[in-house]
């Protein structure tokens, strides 16, 4: 599917290509995705993509760097920003539920070149995240098998995730539902156990609030450290936007997408804020076992440490298994999202056509295999060490996610203006973002600040490799945008020429 220069003729990622002058163009019936995801799938896909290594593995690093209070504040602030972004995404994806999601909206409401850059950036973001999850899986497996190289586990889990995604969307949704259910239950049990340990009902004795009594330690490093851990906090929340991608295969997206967005965010906020608070109470920020961005190797998860220090060895091993489940779940969702994005870009003329083909089960196998290939970066753990590989991949992926989030804010601002300019009212929207225009504008401003200042220390210190790993997403995104703009001569889409139509297989009144 190819967009014209003004961007006013777009095609649906799930339906035949549409030409402004010649109407629908036929394609094979078996070359379309299938709407096999139910409401419970949509709910758990969003949760599953967001609860993974960011919470179970990387959360310790935020406390070590900014103290318990600084880490908690960083997660709260990022969570509020994500809330605004999810409202923006919900408004667009409920109206236009397509697998292309972010790149489709950026193309229709900003410009084809902007959509091209957003699409490839999102694919890159989640493809690299899959690799990061594979590295983390190797770290977790070291708990049981310290003598087995991490690359062995990375390769095995990559094959497993690819196999699951090779099934139908319904099968993927079902597997993700149960994987996510396991870790949601585990987090709830962890919070209960943590509170009992804080009050001394479980463990050696009450820890109370001793780790929160000295202001200098609670907010270690002040605002500078809080801002610096935004990257890890943002990475932790990345995945909540998966509901926008999954809307393209949801059975009733105009009803289920708003439901998912209303409920999922608050569940995740409770999980993250509660977990950070409990860890901050039970483990001092100076504890050497906590993650630190400057360490060569990643220590055990703070979740596991809590149970070990409570003297419950079996529970620690069980928690490690749950963490492994969470990691595989997040990697599974990431592989799904990046595959669907590559498929949608191919159908929109922004990627090779082969990636726009699906098999009889509605799975874009070429796109899946290409994306899985990027997961081979997980084998970096065998070359540079697990800790270094994980930190590098975390930085690259995290920045790419922030850029996509900024694209969502810009696209929503333009979408609402175009929607109203074409004679519609907000009452015509299946789901309405409550804080427009302040919401997307504020989210965009915060994202620009975070992107610019995420690792200024490395810039000032002249640490070239670290600067490259932290900021490489910016020149990649700008390069894609500028080159596409130069080659295609595409323009910003006028408000009155925006394509606001949704896929024809979705009922307009299905709210």
N, C-alpha and C positions, 0 to 999 in steps of 0.2 A: 504494500500500500504506500503510495507516494503522495506527499503533500505538495501543493503548489507553492509559489513563492510568497504569496500573501498569507498563506496558512489558513484560508477560509474553507478549503476543501479537505476534510479529514475522513479517515475511514475507521471503522470499528475494528478493534483487535479480534473480536469474536465472529464477525460477520463478513460477507463478501465485500470486496473493495468497491468504493463508491466514487464515481467521477462526477464532477460538477456539471458536465455537459452531456454525458452519455449514460448516466444512471448506474444501477448496480451491475457489476461485472461478475459472472458466475465463477465460482471456485468449487473444488471438490467438497462434497458433504463431509467427508472424513478428514478434512483439513481444518477443522475447527475444534476449539476446546469445548469441553462438555461441562454443563453446570451441575456438578455433583456434590457441592459442599453445602451442608445444612447449617442451621444457626449455631448448634453446639460446636461444630467444626470451626466456624468463623471465630467464635469466642476464644477457643483454645489455641488457634493458630496465632492470634495476636499475643496471647499470654506466653505461649511456647517460644515464640521468637524473641521475646523480651527477657525472659528469665533463663539465663544461661551463665556463661563464664563471667559476664559483667558483675553478676551478683555473687555467684558461688566462688569464683576464683579471684577476680580483680578488685573486689570490694575492700579487701584488706589493705591494698596499696593506697586507697584514698584516705583511710584512717591513719596509716603510717605517715602520710605526707601532710595532711591538714588537721590531724587530731580528730577525735570523735565528733565534736561540734562542727568543725569545718566540713567534714565529710557529710554529716547529716544535712547541713545547710545547702551544700552543693547539690545533693540529690533532690532536695525539696525544690530548689530553684529550677533545676533542669526539668523536674517533673511538672512544674507549673507551665513552663515553656512548651513542653510536649502536649499538655492539655490543650493549649491554644492551637497548636498545630493539628491535633487530632480533630478538633472542631472544624478547622479549615478543610482537612482531608475528607471528613465525613460529609460535608456539604457537597463537595464535588463528586465523590465516589457514589453517594446515594443517588445523585442525579444522573451520572454517567458511569455506571459500573463496568469497567473494562479491565482486562488483564494488564494493559499497558500503563494504566494508572498515571503515575507521575510524569512519564515522558509524554503520554497522550495529552494530559492537561497542560503541560509546559508548551507543547507544540501548538495546541489549539488556542490557548489564552495569552501566550507571550510571543513566541516565534518558533518556526521549525528548527532553527539553529539552537535555540535555548533548549528545546525538547530533545534534540539530538544529544547535546552535552549532558543533560540530566539523565536520560535513559542509559547511556553508556556508563555514566558515573555510578548509577545505582547498581547496574549489573556488576561493575568492578567492586563496589562496596560489599555486596553480599557474597560474591565469589571469593573475595579475600577473607571475608568473615568465616566462610566454610573452612578455609585453610587454618585460620586462627583457632577454630573449634577443634580441628584435628590435632593441632599442637597441644591444646589444653587436654584433650582426651588422653594423649600419651603421658602427660604429667600425672593425671589422675590414675592411670593404670600402673604407674610406677609405685603407687601405694601398695599394690599386691605383688607386682613382678618387677622389682628394682633392677634385675639384671637384663631385662629385655629392652632393646633400643626403642626410642619413641617412634621412629619411622615405621616400625613394624605395625604398631597400633594405628598410626595415621593411615597407612595403606589399607589395612583391613576395614577400618570404619568408613573410609571413602567408598570402598566397594559396597558396603552395607547401605549407606545413604543413597548412593546411585541406584541400587536395586529397588529401594522403597519408592523413590521418585519415578522409577520406570513403570510403576503400576498406575492405575487411574487416579484422577484427582480425588475421587471418593475414598479410595484406599489410603491415599496420603492423608486426607483429612481425618480418617478413622485412627490411623496410627498416631498422628499428632495429638489427637484428642486424649488418648490413653497415656502417651508419654508425658504430656503436659499435666494431666491429672495427677500423675505420680509426684511430680515436683511441686505442684501446688499444695498437695497434702503434706509433703515433706517440709515445706517452708512454714506452714501453719504449725506443725508439730515442733519445728525448731523454735518458733517464736514462743510457744507455750513452755517448752523446756528452758529456754533462755530466761524467761520471766521467773520461773521457779528457781533457777540458779542465782538470779540476782537477789532474791529474797532468802536464799539459803535453804530452801526446801529440797533442792537437789544439788548434789555436789559436796565439796568440802566445807563450804560455809558461805554466808551472804557476801556478795561483792558490792552490793549497794550502788551508790553513785560516786565511788571514790575516784574513778577516772574522769569525772566531770567537775571536780571541785576547784581546780586551778585554771583560771581563765587562759593563761598562756599556753597550757597544755591542751585545753579543750579546743582552742582555735590556733593550733600550732602553725606559725608562719603567717597568721592573719589573712587578709583578703588576697594577698598574693598567692598563697597556697590554695585557698578556696577556688580561685579562678583556674589555677593550674590543674586541679583535679576534675574540672568540668568535662574534660575530654573523656576520662574514664566513666564518669557518671553518665555522660551522653551516650557513650557506647553501650552502657548497661540498658538504657531505655530504647535503644535502636531495636526495632522489631515490632513495636506497636503499630507502625505504619503498614505492616504486612496485611492488615485487614483491607487496605485499599487495593492491593494486588489480588488478594483472594476474592474480592468482590466480582472479579471477572468470571469466576467459576461458581459463584454462590447461586443457590436455587431461587432465592427471593431477595436480591441485594438491597432493594429500596426499603425493605422492612428490616432486614437483618443487620445491615451496615450501621444504621443509627443505634440499634440496640447494642451492638458490639462496642462501639465507641463510647457510649454512655457508661457502660459497666466495666469494661476492661481497664480503663485508665486508673480508676480508683482502686481496683484490686491490686494493680501493680504498685501504685503509690504506697499502699498499706504494706505490701510485702517488702519493698525496698527500704522505706523509712523505718519500718519496724525492725528489719534485720540489721540495718546499720546501727540503730540505737542499741540493740542487744549486744552486738559485737563490740561496740564502743564501751559498753559497761563491763564486759567480761574479759576483754583483752586490751592491755595498755597500748597506746599508739607507738610506744618505744620498743615493743616486743619484737625481737629480731626475726621471729617466724612469719610476721606479716609481710605481704608483698611490698616491694619497693621498686620503683621504676629504674633505680640505679643498680639493682642487683643482677648478677649474671644468671642466677637460677631462681626459679619460682618455687617458693615454699608451699607447704600444704595449705589447702583452703582454710580460711578462718572458721567456716562452718564445721569442718572436721576437727580443728583445734579445740573448739568449744567443748565438743563431746569427749575428746581425749583428756582434757584437763578436768572434766567432771568424773574421770575414772571409769568411763563406760566404753571400753575398747570395742565391743561388738557394735555399739551404736555408731562409733566413729567409722567403722568399716561399712556399715549400712548406709551412713550418710555419704560416704565416698561413692557408693554405688548409685545413690540418688543423684549426686552431682554429675556422674558419668551419663546418666539418663538425661539430665537437663542439657548437658553439652551436646549430646547426639540429637536431642529434640531441636535445639537452636540451630545446629548445623543442617538438620533436615529442612527446617523452615527456610533457612537461607538459600539452600540449593533450590528449593521450590520457587522462591521469589525471583532469584536471579535468572532461572530458566525461563519463567514466564515473561520477564522483562525482555530477554533476548528474543523470545518468540514474538512478542508484540512489536519490537523494533523491526524485526524482519518483515512482518506484515505491513508495517508502516513505511517500508522502503529505507530504513535507517541501518539495516544490517543485511548480510547476505541472505538471499531468499531461502536457502536450504534450512535456515533456522526457523522459518515460519511454517514448516511442515509438521504434521502430527500423524501418529499412527492410528490404528483402529480404536484404541482405547482413549484417544484424545490427548496423548502425551507427546510433546515436542521433543523427540528423542535426540535429534541433532543438537538442539540447544542445550539439552541436559548433558550430553557427553562433552560438549565444548566447555560448559561451565564446570563440570567435574574435573576437567583437565587443569583448571586453575587451582583446584584443591591440592594438586601435587606440591604446591608451595609448602604444604604441611611437612614435606620431607626436609625443609630447611632445618628442622629440629635436629636432624642427624649431622648437620654440617656446622652450624654455629652455636648449638646448644639450645635446649628447649626454652629457657628463660629469655634469651636474646631474640629468638625467632618469634615468640609470643608477643613480646613488647613491640617489636617492629611491626608485625601484622596488626596489632591492636591500634597503633597510631595511624597507620595508613587507612584502615577500615573506618576508624572513628571519624576522621576528617571528611571522608567521602560521604558518610551518613549525614554530617552536619550540612554539607553543601546541598544534598538532596532535600533536607528539611527546609533550607532557605528557599529552594525552588518551589516547594509546596506553598510556602507563605506568599511568594510573589504570584504564583499561579492563581491562588484563591482570591487575592486582591483584584486581579484582572478579571477573573471569572465573575465575581459578584458585580463588578462595574458593567461588564458586557451583558450579563443576564438582565440587569435593570435597563440598560440602554436599548435592548431589543424589545421593550414593552412588557416585560414580565414583572412580577412583584415577588417579594420574599415569601409570601404565602404559597407561591407555586412550587417552592422547593420541598422535596421529600424530607430533608433535614436542614435546619438553619443554624449556622454558627452564631452564638449569642453575642459575641464581643467584637463583631466586625464594625469598623475597620481597625480598631485598636489591637485586636488579637493578632492578626497576621503581621501588622506593622511592628508591634512590640517583639513578637517572636523573631522576626527577621533582624531587628536591631541587636537583640541578645546574641543571635547566632553569629552575626558579623563580628561582634566583640569577642566571642569565644574562639572563633576561627583565627582571628588575628593574634590573640594573646595566649593561645593554648600552650606554647612552648617557647616563650620569649627568652627564657633563661639560656636555652641552647643557642639562640641567635646571638645573645650578648657575649656568651662564652666562646663563640666561634666553633662549636662542635658540629662540623659539617654533616657527618652521617646522621646524627640525631635530628638535625634541622631538616634534612632531606626526607627522612621517614615520617616526620611530623607534618610537613607542609607540601609534600609532593602532590597531594590531591588538588591543590589550587592551580598550579600550572597545567595539570592534565585537563581539568575542567575548562579553564579558559582557552587552552589550545584547541580542544574539541569544538568549542563554541565559535571561536574566531575562524578556524579553518573551514568549518561548515558554512559559516556566513560568507566567507570569501568565495568559496566554490559555487554555492547555490544562489548567492545574492538575495537571500531571503530577508523579509522585512518583518517588523513588529506587526502582529495581527490587529487590524482595526476592530474596535469594540463591536461595531455593527456587522462585521463579517465573521465573528467567532462562530464556530460550529458547536452548538449546545445540545445536539441530539444524542440520545443514548442508543444502545444496541436494540435492535428490533425484537430480540427474544426476551425482553424485560417489559413487563406491564407498567405503564406510566402511573397507574393508581395503586400500585402494590406497596402501600406504606403501612 
